Amino acid sequence: MITPQSDLVEWCKLETEFFQDHVRHTRYVEKGGNRYKKVNEDWSNCGELGTGGFGVVNKQVRGTTAHYRAVKTIDKRRLPSGFDYYRELVIMAILAKVCVLDPAGFFPSLSHVWDFLVVG
Protein backbone atom coordinates (compact mmCIF):
# COMPACT_ATOMS: atom_id res chain seq x y z
CA MET A 1 0.00 0.00 0.00
CA ILE A 2 1.45 3.36 -1.01
CA THR A 3 0.32 6.33 1.10
CA PRO A 4 1.81 9.72 1.99
CA GLN A 5 2.61 8.28 5.42
CA SER A 6 4.56 5.48 3.77
CA ASP A 7 6.75 8.12 2.10
CA LEU A 8 7.32 9.74 5.49
CA VAL A 9 8.41 6.43 6.97
CA GLU A 10 10.84 5.82 4.10
CA TRP A 11 12.22 9.34 4.67
CA CYS A 12 13.07 8.31 8.28
CA LYS A 13 14.68 4.98 7.39
CA LEU A 14 18.42 4.91 8.02
CA GLU A 15 21.14 3.06 6.15
CA THR A 16 22.56 0.90 8.96
CA GLU A 17 25.34 -1.61 9.59
CA PHE A 18 25.13 -3.86 12.67
CA PHE A 19 28.24 -4.67 14.69
CA GLN A 20 28.63 -6.69 17.88
CA ASP A 21 28.99 -3.65 20.15
CA HIS A 22 27.39 -0.81 18.12
CA VAL A 23 25.44 0.24 15.04
CA ARG A 24 26.67 2.55 12.30
CA HIS A 25 24.31 4.85 10.42
CA THR A 26 25.33 6.41 7.13
CA ARG A 27 23.81 9.78 6.36
CA TYR A 28 24.31 12.05 3.39
CA VAL A 29 24.60 15.66 4.57
CA GLU A 30 24.20 18.53 2.14
CA LYS A 31 27.56 20.07 1.40
CA GLY A 32 26.33 22.83 -0.90
CA GLY A 33 25.73 23.16 -4.60
CA ASN A 34 23.68 19.95 -4.79
CA ARG A 35 26.60 17.96 -3.35
CA TYR A 36 26.37 15.62 -0.42
CA LYS A 37 28.96 14.39 2.04
CA LYS A 38 28.80 10.84 3.41
CA VAL A 39 28.85 10.86 7.23
CA ASN A 40 29.07 7.76 9.46
CA GLU A 41 27.67 7.82 13.00
CA ASP A 42 28.46 5.04 15.51
CA TRP A 43 25.96 4.52 18.35
CA SER A 44 26.39 2.19 21.36
CA ASN A 45 24.06 1.12 24.17
CA CYS A 46 24.94 2.69 27.52
CA GLY A 47 21.97 1.69 29.66
CA GLU A 48 18.40 0.44 29.76
CA LEU A 49 15.65 3.03 30.23
CA GLY A 50 12.70 0.64 30.46
CA THR A 51 10.77 -2.28 29.04
CA GLY A 52 7.40 -2.70 27.37
CA GLY A 53 5.14 -5.34 25.98
CA PHE A 54 7.15 -5.88 22.81
CA GLY A 55 10.68 -4.80 23.65
CA VAL A 56 13.18 -2.66 25.51
CA VAL A 57 14.06 1.05 25.46
CA ASN A 58 17.81 1.66 25.66
CA LYS A 59 19.87 4.79 26.05
CA GLN A 60 22.52 5.10 23.35
CA VAL A 61 25.52 7.41 23.02
CA ARG A 62 27.08 8.56 19.76
CA GLY A 63 30.77 7.69 19.64
CA THR A 64 32.71 9.66 22.23
CA THR A 65 30.36 12.65 22.11
CA ALA A 66 27.77 13.60 24.68
CA HIS A 67 24.92 13.07 22.20
CA TYR A 68 22.31 10.65 23.50
CA ARG A 69 19.12 9.12 22.18
CA ALA A 70 16.44 6.72 23.34
CA VAL A 71 16.05 3.64 21.14
CA LYS A 72 12.98 1.44 21.35
CA THR A 73 13.54 -2.10 20.10
CA ILE A 74 10.45 -3.89 18.81
CA ASP A 75 11.01 -7.66 18.71
CA LYS A 76 8.95 -8.68 15.67
CA ARG A 77 9.04 -12.32 16.82
CA ARG A 78 7.07 -11.41 19.97
CA LEU A 79 4.31 -9.51 18.17
CA PRO A 80 0.84 -11.03 17.91
CA SER A 81 0.01 -12.45 14.50
CA GLY A 82 -1.07 -9.67 12.16
CA PHE A 83 0.14 -6.88 14.49
CA ASP A 84 1.04 -3.78 12.46
CA TYR A 85 4.18 -2.20 14.00
CA TYR A 86 4.30 0.05 10.94
CA ARG A 87 1.71 2.32 12.63
CA GLU A 88 4.27 3.25 15.28
CA LEU A 89 6.82 4.11 12.58
CA VAL A 90 4.25 6.33 10.86
CA ILE A 91 3.58 8.18 14.14
CA MET A 92 7.32 8.71 14.73
CA ALA A 93 7.75 9.91 11.14
CA ILE A 94 4.88 12.39 11.44
CA LEU A 95 6.26 13.76 14.72
CA ALA A 96 9.72 14.12 13.18
CA LYS A 97 8.29 15.90 10.14
CA VAL A 98 6.48 18.50 12.24
CA CYS A 99 9.65 18.99 14.35
CA VAL A 100 8.23 17.70 17.62
CA LEU A 101 11.02 15.12 17.53
CA ASP A 102 14.06 16.12 15.56
CA PRO A 103 15.76 14.02 14.38
CA ALA A 104 13.98 10.70 14.64
CA GLY A 105 14.20 7.59 12.53
CA PHE A 106 14.23 3.82 12.44
CA PHE A 107 16.37 0.97 11.25
CA PRO A 108 15.07 -2.56 10.62
CA SER A 109 16.61 -6.03 10.66
CA LEU A 110 14.96 -9.38 9.95
CA SER A 111 13.91 -9.95 13.55
CA HIS A 112 13.73 -6.46 15.08
CA VAL A 113 12.81 -2.86 14.36
CA TRP A 114 14.50 -0.01 16.22
CA ASP A 115 12.98 3.44 16.37
CA PHE A 116 14.55 6.36 18.14
CA LEU A 117 14.51 9.98 19.09
CA VAL A 118 17.35 12.17 20.23
CA VAL A 119 17.00 13.16 23.87
CA GLY A 120 20.04 15.28 24.55
MODELLER restraints for C-alpha pairs under 7 A, 6 or more apart:
rsr = mdl.restraints
at = mdl.atoms
rsr.add(forms.Gaussian(group=physical.xy_distance, feature=features.Distance(at['CA:5:A'], at['CA:90:A']), mean=6.00, stdev=0.5))
rsr.add(forms.Gaussian(group=physical.xy_distance, feature=features.Distance(at['CA:8:A'], at['CA:93:A']), mean=5.67, stdev=0.5))
rsr.add(forms.Gaussian(group=physical.xy_distance, feature=features.Distance(at['CA:8:A'], at['CA:94:A']), mean=6.96, stdev=0.5))
rsr.add(forms.Gaussian(group=physical.xy_distance, feature=features.Distance(at['CA:9:A'], at['CA:89:A']), mean=6.27, stdev=0.5))
rsr.add(forms.Gaussian(group=physical.xy_distance, feature=features.Distance(at['CA:9:A'], at['CA:90:A']), mean=5.70, stdev=0.5))
rsr.add(forms.Gaussian(group=physical.xy_distance, feature=features.Distance(at['CA:9:A'], at['CA:93:A']), mean=5.47, stdev=0.5))
rsr.add(forms.Gaussian(group=physical.xy_distance, feature=features.Distance(at['CA:12:A'], at['CA:93:A']), mean=6.24, stdev=0.5))
rsr.add(forms.Gaussian(group=physical.xy_distance, feature=features.Distance(at['CA:12:A'], at['CA:104:A']), mean=6.85, stdev=0.5))
rsr.add(forms.Gaussian(group=physical.xy_distance, feature=features.Distance(at['CA:12:A'], at['CA:105:A']), mean=4.45, stdev=0.5))
rsr.add(forms.Gaussian(group=physical.xy_distance, feature=features.Distance(at['CA:12:A'], at['CA:106:A']), mean=6.23, stdev=0.5))
rsr.add(forms.Gaussian(group=physical.xy_distance, feature=features.Distance(at['CA:13:A'], at['CA:105:A']), mean=5.78, stdev=0.5))
rsr.add(forms.Gaussian(group=physical.xy_distance, feature=features.Distance(at['CA:13:A'], at['CA:106:A']), mean=5.20, stdev=0.5))
rsr.add(forms.Gaussian(group=physical.xy_distance, feature=features.Distance(at['CA:13:A'], at['CA:107:A']), mean=5.81, stdev=0.5))
rsr.add(forms.Gaussian(group=physical.xy_distance, feature=features.Distance(at['CA:14:A'], at['CA:25:A']), mean=6.36, stdev=0.5))
rsr.add(forms.Gaussian(group=physical.xy_distance, feature=features.Distance(at['CA:14:A'], at['CA:105:A']), mean=6.73, stdev=0.5))
rsr.add(forms.Gaussian(group=physical.xy_distance, feature=features.Distance(at['CA:14:A'], at['CA:106:A']), mean=6.19, stdev=0.5))
rsr.add(forms.Gaussian(group=physical.xy_distance, feature=features.Distance(at['CA:14:A'], at['CA:107:A']), mean=5.49, stdev=0.5))
rsr.add(forms.Gaussian(group=physical.xy_distance, feature=features.Distance(at['CA:15:A'], at['CA:25:A']), mean=5.61, stdev=0.5))
rsr.add(forms.Gaussian(group=physical.xy_distance, feature=features.Distance(at['CA:15:A'], at['CA:26:A']), mean=5.46, stdev=0.5))
rsr.add(forms.Gaussian(group=physical.xy_distance, feature=features.Distance(at['CA:16:A'], at['CA:23:A']), mean=6.76, stdev=0.5))
rsr.add(forms.Gaussian(group=physical.xy_distance, feature=features.Distance(at['CA:16:A'], at['CA:24:A']), mean=5.55, stdev=0.5))
rsr.add(forms.Gaussian(group=physical.xy_distance, feature=features.Distance(at['CA:16:A'], at['CA:25:A']), mean=4.56, stdev=0.5))
rsr.add(forms.Gaussian(group=physical.xy_distance, feature=features.Distance(at['CA:16:A'], at['CA:26:A']), mean=6.44, stdev=0.5))
rsr.add(forms.Gaussian(group=physical.xy_distance, feature=features.Distance(at['CA:16:A'], at['CA:107:A']), mean=6.60, stdev=0.5))
rsr.add(forms.Gaussian(group=physical.xy_distance, feature=features.Distance(at['CA:17:A'], at['CA:23:A']), mean=5.76, stdev=0.5))
rsr.add(forms.Gaussian(group=physical.xy_distance, feature=features.Distance(at['CA:17:A'], at['CA:24:A']), mean=5.14, stdev=0.5))
rsr.add(forms.Gaussian(group=physical.xy_distance, feature=features.Distance(at['CA:17:A'], at['CA:25:A']), mean=6.59, stdev=0.5))
rsr.add(forms.Gaussian(group=physical.xy_distance, feature=features.Distance(at['CA:18:A'], at['CA:24:A']), mean=6.60, stdev=0.5))
rsr.add(forms.Gaussian(group=physical.xy_distance, feature=features.Distance(at['CA:21:A'], at['CA:44:A']), mean=6.50, stdev=0.5))
rsr.add(forms.Gaussian(group=physical.xy_distance, feature=features.Distance(at['CA:22:A'], at['CA:42:A']), mean=6.50, stdev=0.5))
rsr.add(forms.Gaussian(group=physical.xy_distance, feature=features.Distance(at['CA:22:A'], at['CA:43:A']), mean=5.51, stdev=0.5))
rsr.add(forms.Gaussian(group=physical.xy_distance, feature=features.Distance(at['CA:22:A'], at['CA:44:A']), mean=4.52, stdev=0.5))
rsr.add(forms.Gaussian(group=physical.xy_distance, feature=features.Distance(at['CA:23:A'], at['CA:42:A']), mean=5.70, stdev=0.5))
rsr.add(forms.Gaussian(group=physical.xy_distance, feature=features.Distance(at['CA:23:A'], at['CA:43:A']), mean=5.43, stdev=0.5))
rsr.add(forms.Gaussian(group=physical.xy_distance, feature=features.Distance(at['CA:23:A'], at['CA:44:A']), mean=6.68, stdev=0.5))
rsr.add(forms.Gaussian(group=physical.xy_distance, feature=features.Distance(at['CA:24:A'], at['CA:40:A']), mean=6.40, stdev=0.5))
rsr.add(forms.Gaussian(group=physical.xy_distance, feature=features.Distance(at['CA:24:A'], at['CA:41:A']), mean=5.41, stdev=0.5))
rsr.add(forms.Gaussian(group=physical.xy_distance, feature=features.Distance(at['CA:24:A'], at['CA:42:A']), mean=4.44, stdev=0.5))
rsr.add(forms.Gaussian(group=physical.xy_distance, feature=features.Distance(at['CA:24:A'], at['CA:43:A']), mean=6.40, stdev=0.5))
rsr.add(forms.Gaussian(group=physical.xy_distance, feature=features.Distance(at['CA:25:A'], at['CA:40:A']), mean=5.66, stdev=0.5))
rsr.add(forms.Gaussian(group=physical.xy_distance, feature=features.Distance(at['CA:25:A'], at['CA:41:A']), mean=5.17, stdev=0.5))
rsr.add(forms.Gaussian(group=physical.xy_distance, feature=features.Distance(at['CA:25:A'], at['CA:42:A']), mean=6.57, stdev=0.5))
rsr.add(forms.Gaussian(group=physical.xy_distance, feature=features.Distance(at['CA:26:A'], at['CA:38:A']), mean=6.74, stdev=0.5))
rsr.add(forms.Gaussian(group=physical.xy_distance, feature=features.Distance(at['CA:26:A'], at['CA:39:A']), mean=5.67, stdev=0.5))
rsr.add(forms.Gaussian(group=physical.xy_distance, feature=features.Distance(at['CA:26:A'], at['CA:40:A']), mean=4.60, stdev=0.5))
rsr.add(forms.Gaussian(group=physical.xy_distance, feature=features.Distance(at['CA:26:A'], at['CA:41:A']), mean=6.47, stdev=0.5))
rsr.add(forms.Gaussian(group=physical.xy_distance, feature=features.Distance(at['CA:27:A'], at['CA:38:A']), mean=5.89, stdev=0.5))
rsr.add(forms.Gaussian(group=physical.xy_distance, feature=features.Distance(at['CA:27:A'], at['CA:39:A']), mean=5.23, stdev=0.5))
rsr.add(forms.Gaussian(group=physical.xy_distance, feature=features.Distance(at['CA:27:A'], at['CA:40:A']), mean=6.43, stdev=0.5))
rsr.add(forms.Gaussian(group=physical.xy_distance, feature=features.Distance(at['CA:28:A'], at['CA:36:A']), mean=5.62, stdev=0.5))
rsr.add(forms.Gaussian(group=physical.xy_distance, feature=features.Distance(at['CA:28:A'], at['CA:37:A']), mean=5.38, stdev=0.5))
rsr.add(forms.Gaussian(group=physical.xy_distance, feature=features.Distance(at['CA:28:A'], at['CA:38:A']), mean=4.65, stdev=0.5))
rsr.add(forms.Gaussian(group=physical.xy_distance, feature=features.Distance(at['CA:28:A'], at['CA:39:A']), mean=6.06, stdev=0.5))
rsr.add(forms.Gaussian(group=physical.xy_distance, feature=features.Distance(at['CA:29:A'], at['CA:36:A']), mean=5.30, stdev=0.5))
rsr.add(forms.Gaussian(group=physical.xy_distance, feature=features.Distance(at['CA:29:A'], at['CA:37:A']), mean=5.20, stdev=0.5))
rsr.add(forms.Gaussian(group=physical.xy_distance, feature=features.Distance(at['CA:29:A'], at['CA:38:A']), mean=6.50, stdev=0.5))
rsr.add(forms.Gaussian(group=physical.xy_distance, feature=features.Distance(at['CA:29:A'], at['CA:39:A']), mean=6.94, stdev=0.5))
rsr.add(forms.Gaussian(group=physical.xy_distance, feature=features.Distance(at['CA:30:A'], at['CA:36:A']), mean=4.44, stdev=0.5))
rsr.add(forms.Gaussian(group=physical.xy_distance, feature=features.Distance(at['CA:30:A'], at['CA:37:A']), mean=6.31, stdev=0.5))
rsr.add(forms.Gaussian(group=physical.xy_distance, feature=features.Distance(at['CA:31:A'], at['CA:37:A']), mean=5.88, stdev=0.5))
rsr.add(forms.Gaussian(group=physical.xy_distance, feature=features.Distance(at['CA:41:A'], at['CA:62:A']), mean=6.83, stdev=0.5))
rsr.add(forms.Gaussian(group=physical.xy_distance, feature=features.Distance(at['CA:42:A'], at['CA:62:A']), mean=5.69, stdev=0.5))
rsr.add(forms.Gaussian(group=physical.xy_distance, feature=features.Distance(at['CA:42:A'], at['CA:63:A']), mean=5.42, stdev=0.5))
rsr.add(forms.Gaussian(group=physical.xy_distance, feature=features.Distance(at['CA:43:A'], at['CA:60:A']), mean=6.10, stdev=0.5))
rsr.add(forms.Gaussian(group=physical.xy_distance, feature=features.Distance(at['CA:43:A'], at['CA:61:A']), mean=5.51, stdev=0.5))
rsr.add(forms.Gaussian(group=physical.xy_distance, feature=features.Distance(at['CA:43:A'], at['CA:62:A']), mean=4.42, stdev=0.5))
rsr.add(forms.Gaussian(group=physical.xy_distance, feature=features.Distance(at['CA:43:A'], at['CA:63:A']), mean=5.91, stdev=0.5))
rsr.add(forms.Gaussian(group=physical.xy_distance, feature=features.Distance(at['CA:44:A'], at['CA:60:A']), mean=5.23, stdev=0.5))
rsr.add(forms.Gaussian(group=physical.xy_distance, feature=features.Distance(at['CA:44:A'], at['CA:61:A']), mean=5.55, stdev=0.5))
rsr.add(forms.Gaussian(group=physical.xy_distance, feature=features.Distance(at['CA:44:A'], at['CA:62:A']), mean=6.60, stdev=0.5))
rsr.add(forms.Gaussian(group=physical.xy_distance, feature=features.Distance(at['CA:45:A'], at['CA:58:A']), mean=6.45, stdev=0.5))
rsr.add(forms.Gaussian(group=physical.xy_distance, feature=features.Distance(at['CA:45:A'], at['CA:59:A']), mean=5.88, stdev=0.5))
rsr.add(forms.Gaussian(group=physical.xy_distance, feature=features.Distance(at['CA:45:A'], at['CA:60:A']), mean=4.35, stdev=0.5))
rsr.add(forms.Gaussian(group=physical.xy_distance, feature=features.Distance(at['CA:45:A'], at['CA:61:A']), mean=6.56, stdev=0.5))
rsr.add(forms.Gaussian(group=physical.xy_distance, feature=features.Distance(at['CA:46:A'], at['CA:59:A']), mean=5.68, stdev=0.5))
rsr.add(forms.Gaussian(group=physical.xy_distance, feature=features.Distance(at['CA:46:A'], at['CA:60:A']), mean=5.38, stdev=0.5))
rsr.add(forms.Gaussian(group=physical.xy_distance, feature=features.Distance(at['CA:46:A'], at['CA:61:A']), mean=6.54, stdev=0.5))
rsr.add(forms.Gaussian(group=physical.xy_distance, feature=features.Distance(at['CA:47:A'], at['CA:58:A']), mean=5.78, stdev=0.5))
rsr.add(forms.Gaussian(group=physical.xy_distance, feature=features.Distance(at['CA:47:A'], at['CA:59:A']), mean=5.20, stdev=0.5))
rsr.add(forms.Gaussian(group=physical.xy_distance, feature=features.Distance(at['CA:48:A'], at['CA:57:A']), mean=6.14, stdev=0.5))
rsr.add(forms.Gaussian(group=physical.xy_distance, feature=features.Distance(at['CA:48:A'], at['CA:58:A']), mean=4.32, stdev=0.5))
rsr.add(forms.Gaussian(group=physical.xy_distance, feature=features.Distance(at['CA:48:A'], at['CA:59:A']), mean=5.91, stdev=0.5))
rsr.add(forms.Gaussian(group=physical.xy_distance, feature=features.Distance(at['CA:49:A'], at['CA:57:A']), mean=5.41, stdev=0.5))
rsr.add(forms.Gaussian(group=physical.xy_distance, feature=features.Distance(at['CA:49:A'], at['CA:58:A']), mean=5.24, stdev=0.5))
rsr.add(forms.Gaussian(group=physical.xy_distance, feature=features.Distance(at['CA:49:A'], at['CA:59:A']), mean=6.20, stdev=0.5))
rsr.add(forms.Gaussian(group=physical.xy_distance, feature=features.Distance(at['CA:50:A'], at['CA:56:A']), mean=5.97, stdev=0.5))
rsr.add(forms.Gaussian(group=physical.xy_distance, feature=features.Distance(at['CA:50:A'], at['CA:57:A']), mean=5.20, stdev=0.5))
rsr.add(forms.Gaussian(group=physical.xy_distance, feature=features.Distance(at['CA:51:A'], at['CA:57:A']), mean=5.89, stdev=0.5))
rsr.add(forms.Gaussian(group=physical.xy_distance, feature=features.Distance(at['CA:54:A'], at['CA:74:A']), mean=5.55, stdev=0.5))
rsr.add(forms.Gaussian(group=physical.xy_distance, feature=features.Distance(at['CA:54:A'], at['CA:75:A']), mean=5.90, stdev=0.5))
rsr.add(forms.Gaussian(group=physical.xy_distance, feature=features.Distance(at['CA:54:A'], at['CA:78:A']), mean=6.21, stdev=0.5))
rsr.add(forms.Gaussian(group=physical.xy_distance, feature=features.Distance(at['CA:54:A'], at['CA:79:A']), mean=6.54, stdev=0.5))
rsr.add(forms.Gaussian(group=physical.xy_distance, feature=features.Distance(at['CA:55:A'], at['CA:73:A']), mean=5.30, stdev=0.5))
rsr.add(forms.Gaussian(group=physical.xy_distance, feature=features.Distance(at['CA:55:A'], at['CA:74:A']), mean=4.93, stdev=0.5))
rsr.add(forms.Gaussian(group=physical.xy_distance, feature=features.Distance(at['CA:55:A'], at['CA:75:A']), mean=5.72, stdev=0.5))
rsr.add(forms.Gaussian(group=physical.xy_distance, feature=features.Distance(at['CA:56:A'], at['CA:72:A']), mean=5.85, stdev=0.5))
rsr.add(forms.Gaussian(group=physical.xy_distance, feature=features.Distance(at['CA:56:A'], at['CA:73:A']), mean=5.45, stdev=0.5))
rsr.add(forms.Gaussian(group=physical.xy_distance, feature=features.Distance(at['CA:57:A'], at['CA:70:A']), mean=6.51, stdev=0.5))
rsr.add(forms.Gaussian(group=physical.xy_distance, feature=features.Distance(at['CA:57:A'], at['CA:71:A']), mean=5.42, stdev=0.5))
rsr.add(forms.Gaussian(group=physical.xy_distance, feature=features.Distance(at['CA:57:A'], at['CA:72:A']), mean=4.27, stdev=0.5))
rsr.add(forms.Gaussian(group=physical.xy_distance, feature=features.Distance(at['CA:57:A'], at['CA:73:A']), mean=6.24, stdev=0.5))
rsr.add(forms.Gaussian(group=physical.xy_distance, feature=features.Distance(at['CA:58:A'], at['CA:70:A']), mean=5.74, stdev=0.5))
rsr.add(forms.Gaussian(group=physical.xy_distance, feature=features.Distance(at['CA:58:A'], at['CA:71:A']), mean=5.24, stdev=0.5))
rsr.add(forms.Gaussian(group=physical.xy_distance, feature=features.Distance(at['CA:58:A'], at['CA:72:A']), mean=6.48, stdev=0.5))
rsr.add(forms.Gaussian(group=physical.xy_distance, feature=features.Distance(at['CA:59:A'], at['CA:68:A']), mean=6.83, stdev=0.5))
rsr.add(forms.Gaussian(group=physical.xy_distance, feature=features.Distance(at['CA:59:A'], at['CA:69:A']), mean=5.85, stdev=0.5))
rsr.add(forms.Gaussian(group=physical.xy_distance, feature=features.Distance(at['CA:59:A'], at['CA:70:A']), mean=4.78, stdev=0.5))
rsr.add(forms.Gaussian(group=physical.xy_distance, feature=features.Distance(at['CA:59:A'], at['CA:71:A']), mean=6.33, stdev=0.5))
rsr.add(forms.Gaussian(group=physical.xy_distance, feature=features.Distance(at['CA:60:A'], at['CA:68:A']), mean=5.55, stdev=0.5))
rsr.add(forms.Gaussian(group=physical.xy_distance, feature=features.Distance(at['CA:60:A'], at['CA:69:A']), mean=5.40, stdev=0.5))
rsr.add(forms.Gaussian(group=physical.xy_distance, feature=features.Distance(at['CA:60:A'], at['CA:70:A']), mean=6.29, stdev=0.5))
rsr.add(forms.Gaussian(group=physical.xy_distance, feature=features.Distance(at['CA:61:A'], at['CA:67:A']), mean=5.76, stdev=0.5))
rsr.add(forms.Gaussian(group=physical.xy_distance, feature=features.Distance(at['CA:61:A'], at['CA:68:A']), mean=4.59, stdev=0.5))
rsr.add(forms.Gaussian(group=physical.xy_distance, feature=features.Distance(at['CA:61:A'], at['CA:69:A']), mean=6.67, stdev=0.5))
rsr.add(forms.Gaussian(group=physical.xy_distance, feature=features.Distance(at['CA:62:A'], at['CA:68:A']), mean=6.41, stdev=0.5))
rsr.add(forms.Gaussian(group=physical.xy_distance, feature=features.Distance(at['CA:67:A'], at['CA:120:A']), mean=5.85, stdev=0.5))
rsr.add(forms.Gaussian(group=physical.xy_distance, feature=features.Distance(at['CA:68:A'], at['CA:118:A']), mean=6.13, stdev=0.5))
rsr.add(forms.Gaussian(group=physical.xy_distance, feature=features.Distance(at['CA:68:A'], at['CA:119:A']), mean=5.88, stdev=0.5))
rsr.add(forms.Gaussian(group=physical.xy_distance, feature=features.Distance(at['CA:68:A'], at['CA:120:A']), mean=5.26, stdev=0.5))
rsr.add(forms.Gaussian(group=physical.xy_distance, feature=features.Distance(at['CA:69:A'], at['CA:116:A']), mean=6.70, stdev=0.5))
rsr.add(forms.Gaussian(group=physical.xy_distance, feature=features.Distance(at['CA:69:A'], at['CA:117:A']), mean=5.62, stdev=0.5))
rsr.add(forms.Gaussian(group=physical.xy_distance, feature=features.Distance(at['CA:69:A'], at['CA:118:A']), mean=4.03, stdev=0.5))
rsr.add(forms.Gaussian(group=physical.xy_distance, feature=features.Distance(at['CA:69:A'], at['CA:119:A']), mean=4.86, stdev=0.5))
rsr.add(forms.Gaussian(group=physical.xy_distance, feature=features.Distance(at['CA:69:A'], at['CA:120:A']), mean=6.66, stdev=0.5))
rsr.add(forms.Gaussian(group=physical.xy_distance, feature=features.Distance(at['CA:70:A'], at['CA:116:A']), mean=5.54, stdev=0.5))
rsr.add(forms.Gaussian(group=physical.xy_distance, feature=features.Distance(at['CA:70:A'], at['CA:117:A']), mean=5.70, stdev=0.5))
rsr.add(forms.Gaussian(group=physical.xy_distance, feature=features.Distance(at['CA:70:A'], at['CA:118:A']), mean=6.34, stdev=0.5))
rsr.add(forms.Gaussian(group=physical.xy_distance, feature=features.Distance(at['CA:70:A'], at['CA:119:A']), mean=6.48, stdev=0.5))
rsr.add(forms.Gaussian(group=physical.xy_distance, feature=features.Distance(at['CA:71:A'], at['CA:114:A']), mean=6.32, stdev=0.5))
rsr.add(forms.Gaussian(group=physical.xy_distance, feature=features.Distance(at['CA:71:A'], at['CA:115:A']), mean=5.68, stdev=0.5))
rsr.add(forms.Gaussian(group=physical.xy_distance, feature=features.Distance(at['CA:71:A'], at['CA:116:A']), mean=4.32, stdev=0.5))
rsr.add(forms.Gaussian(group=physical.xy_distance, feature=features.Distance(at['CA:71:A'], at['CA:117:A']), mean=6.84, stdev=0.5))
rsr.add(forms.Gaussian(group=physical.xy_distance, feature=features.Distance(at['CA:72:A'], at['CA:114:A']), mean=5.55, stdev=0.5))
rsr.add(forms.Gaussian(group=physical.xy_distance, feature=features.Distance(at['CA:72:A'], at['CA:115:A']), mean=5.37, stdev=0.5))
rsr.add(forms.Gaussian(group=physical.xy_distance, feature=features.Distance(at['CA:72:A'], at['CA:116:A']), mean=6.08, stdev=0.5))
rsr.add(forms.Gaussian(group=physical.xy_distance, feature=features.Distance(at['CA:73:A'], at['CA:112:A']), mean=6.65, stdev=0.5))
rsr.add(forms.Gaussian(group=physical.xy_distance, feature=features.Distance(at['CA:73:A'], at['CA:113:A']), mean=5.84, stdev=0.5))
rsr.add(forms.Gaussian(group=physical.xy_distance, feature=features.Distance(at['CA:73:A'], at['CA:114:A']), mean=4.52, stdev=0.5))
rsr.add(forms.Gaussian(group=physical.xy_distance, feature=features.Distance(at['CA:73:A'], at['CA:115:A']), mean=6.71, stdev=0.5))
rsr.add(forms.Gaussian(group=physical.xy_distance, feature=features.Distance(at['CA:74:A'], at['CA:112:A']), mean=5.59, stdev=0.5))
rsr.add(forms.Gaussian(group=physical.xy_distance, feature=features.Distance(at['CA:74:A'], at['CA:113:A']), mean=5.15, stdev=0.5))
rsr.add(forms.Gaussian(group=physical.xy_distance, feature=features.Distance(at['CA:74:A'], at['CA:114:A']), mean=6.18, stdev=0.5))
rsr.add(forms.Gaussian(group=physical.xy_distance, feature=features.Distance(at['CA:75:A'], at['CA:111:A']), mean=6.34, stdev=0.5))
rsr.add(forms.Gaussian(group=physical.xy_distance, feature=features.Distance(at['CA:75:A'], at['CA:112:A']), mean=4.69, stdev=0.5))
rsr.add(forms.Gaussian(group=physical.xy_distance, feature=features.Distance(at['CA:75:A'], at['CA:113:A']), mean=6.73, stdev=0.5))
rsr.add(forms.Gaussian(group=physical.xy_distance, feature=features.Distance(at['CA:76:A'], at['CA:111:A']), mean=5.53, stdev=0.5))
rsr.add(forms.Gaussian(group=physical.xy_distance, feature=features.Distance(at['CA:76:A'], at['CA:112:A']), mean=5.30, stdev=0.5))
rsr.add(forms.Gaussian(group=physical.xy_distance, feature=features.Distance(at['CA:77:A'], at['CA:111:A']), mean=6.32, stdev=0.5))
rsr.add(forms.Gaussian(group=physical.xy_distance, feature=features.Distance(at['CA:92:A'], at['CA:104:A']), mean=6.95, stdev=0.5))
rsr.add(forms.Gaussian(group=physical.xy_distance, feature=features.Distance(at['CA:93:A'], at['CA:105:A']), mean=6.99, stdev=0.5))
rsr.add(forms.Gaussian(group=physical.xy_distance, feature=features.Distance(at['CA:95:A'], at['CA:101:A']), mean=5.69, stdev=0.5))
rsr.add(forms.Gaussian(group=physical.xy_distance, feature=features.Distance(at['CA:96:A'], at['CA:102:A']), mean=5.34, stdev=0.5))
rsr.add(forms.Gaussian(group=physical.xy_distance, feature=features.Distance(at['CA:96:A'], at['CA:103:A']), mean=6.15, stdev=0.5))
rsr.add(forms.Gaussian(group=physical.xy_distance, feature=features.Distance(at['CA:96:A'], at['CA:104:A']), mean=5.66, stdev=0.5))
rsr.add(forms.Gaussian(group=physical.xy_distance, feature=features.Distance(at['CA:101:A'], at['CA:117:A']), mean=6.41, stdev=0.5))
rsr.add(forms.Gaussian(group=physical.xy_distance, feature=features.Distance(at['CA:102:A'], at['CA:118:A']), mean=6.95, stdev=0.5))
rsr.add(forms.Gaussian(group=physical.xy_distance, feature=features.Distance(at['CA:103:A'], at['CA:117:A']), mean=6.33, stdev=0.5))
rsr.add(forms.Gaussian(group=physical.xy_distance, feature=features.Distance(at['CA:103:A'], at['CA:118:A']), mean=6.34, stdev=0.5))
rsr.add(forms.Gaussian(group=physical.xy_distance, feature=features.Distance(at['CA:104:A'], at['CA:116:A']), mean=5.60, stdev=0.5))
rsr.add(forms.Gaussian(group=physical.xy_distance, feature=features.Distance(at['CA:104:A'], at['CA:117:A']), mean=4.54, stdev=0.5))
rsr.add(forms.Gaussian(group=physical.xy_distance, feature=features.Distance(at['CA:104:A'], at['CA:118:A']), mean=6.69, stdev=0.5))
rsr.add(forms.Gaussian(group=physical.xy_distance, feature=features.Distance(at['CA:105:A'], at['CA:115:A']), mean=5.78, stdev=0.5))
rsr.add(forms.Gaussian(group=physical.xy_distance, feature=features.Distance(at['CA:105:A'], at['CA:116:A']), mean=5.76, stdev=0.5))
rsr.add(forms.Gaussian(group=physical.xy_distance, feature=features.Distance(at['CA:105:A'], at['CA:117:A']), mean=6.99, stdev=0.5))
rsr.add(forms.Gaussian(group=physical.xy_distance, feature=features.Distance(at['CA:106:A'], at['CA:114:A']), mean=5.39, stdev=0.5))
rsr.add(forms.Gaussian(group=physical.xy_distance, feature=features.Distance(at['CA:106:A'], at['CA:115:A']), mean=4.14, stdev=0.5))
rsr.add(forms.Gaussian(group=physical.xy_distance, feature=features.Distance(at['CA:106:A'], at['CA:116:A']), mean=6.25, stdev=0.5))
rsr.add(forms.Gaussian(group=physical.xy_distance, feature=features.Distance(at['CA:107:A'], at['CA:113:A']), mean=6.08, stdev=0.5))
rsr.add(forms.Gaussian(group=physical.xy_distance, feature=features.Distance(at['CA:107:A'], at['CA:114:A']), mean=5.39, stdev=0.5))
rsr.add(forms.Gaussian(group=physical.xy_distance, feature=features.Distance(at['CA:107:A'], at['CA:115:A']), mean=6.62, stdev=0.5))
rsr.add(forms.Gaussian(group=physical.xy_distance, feature=features.Distance(at['CA:108:A'], at['CA:114:A']), mean=6.17, stdev=0.5))
